[in-house]
Amino acid sequence: DSGVTQTPKHLITATGQRVTLRCSPRSGDLSVYWYQQSLDQGLQFLIQYYNGEERAKGNILERFSAQQFPDLHSELNLSSLELGDSALYFCASSPQDRIYNEQFFGPGTRLTVL
Amino acid sequence: SQQGEEDPQALSIQEGENATMNCSYKTSINNLQWYRQNSGRGLVHLILIRSNEREKHSGRLRVTLDTSKKSSSLLITASRAADTASYFCASSLYNNYGQNFVFGPGTRLSVLP
């Protein structure tokens, strides 16, 4: 158990809908990272927040957004969902802001868009 | 794409044998990390090697890094059935323009009892 929690574990929704994924980092970690894992795209870094501020951006679509709250939990919002958004979404956390430090991954949220 | 490549894509060996996985990347890096993922679950950090290091050991794991060839290898010695998983390398770059973290496509390792 990494200490990172993600909810929900599974999410099934329809095209065009909007969903919110939630992540709680390990106690004391200030950075939260979001990743998407799909069969065709592999594991892709989406975005990083550090102590409430956006710190790095990867291959995140404009339909997706994230934020980190004062209690350090983070939410990833996915809107206007398409079939291709079906994937595993992971969040990870680390103590520092540098992306090259070891990250601790949550169990993931499996999103299915029908 | 900044994504690197790993080979082989899949590897099947007998318990007790050694497993070697290779990773290539495309840009200069700060460090390279290896992660393990059991089917459909979260990734677990295995080892980190900095750009100024050439070799690192951790238990049955040995990682090498050749920055001139932009490649790394992960060796698992005396493999066990419990080592069956997918293994990913991840290269990280941090400079004045920002930072990025790129995973390779992974090697699926099967260790047969």
Chai-1 contact restraints between the chains, C-beta under 6 A:
chainA,res_idxA,chainB,res_idxB,connection_type,confidence,min_distance_angstrom,max_distance_angstrom,comment,restraint_id
A,G42,B,P105,contact,1.0,0.0,6.0,A-B,restraint_1
A,L43,B,F103,contact,1.0,0.0,6.0,A-B,restraint_2
A,F45,B,F101,contact,1.0,0.0,6.0,A-B,restraint_3
A,A56,B,G98,contact,1.0,0.0,6.0,A-B,restraint_4
A,A56,B,Q99,contact,1.0,0.0,6.0,A-B,restraint_5
A,R98,B,Y94,contact,1.0,0.0,6.0,A-B,restraint_6
A,I99,B,S92,contact,1.0,0.0,6.0,A-B,restraint_7
A,I99,B,Q99,contact,1.0,0.0,6.0,A-B,restraint_8
A,I99,B,F101,contact,1.0,0.0,6.0,A-B,restraint_9
A,Y100,B,N30,contact,1.0,0.0,6.0,A-B,restraint_10
A,Y100,B,N31,contact,1.0,0.0,6.0,A-B,restraint_11
A,Y100,B,S92,contact,1.0,0.0,6.0,A-B,restraint_12
A,Y100,B,Y94,contact,1.0,0.0,6.0,A-B,restraint_13
A,E102,B,H45,contact,1.0,0.0,6.0,A-B,restraint_14
A,F105,B,G42,contact,1.0,0.0,6.0,A-B,restraint_15
A,F105,B,L43,contact,1.0,0.0,6.0,A-B,restraint_16
A,G106,B,G42,contact,1.0,0.0,6.0,A-B,restraint_17
A,P107,B,G42,contact,1.0,0.0,6.0,A-B,restraint_18
A,G108,B,G42,contact,1.0,0.0,6.0,A-B,restraint_19
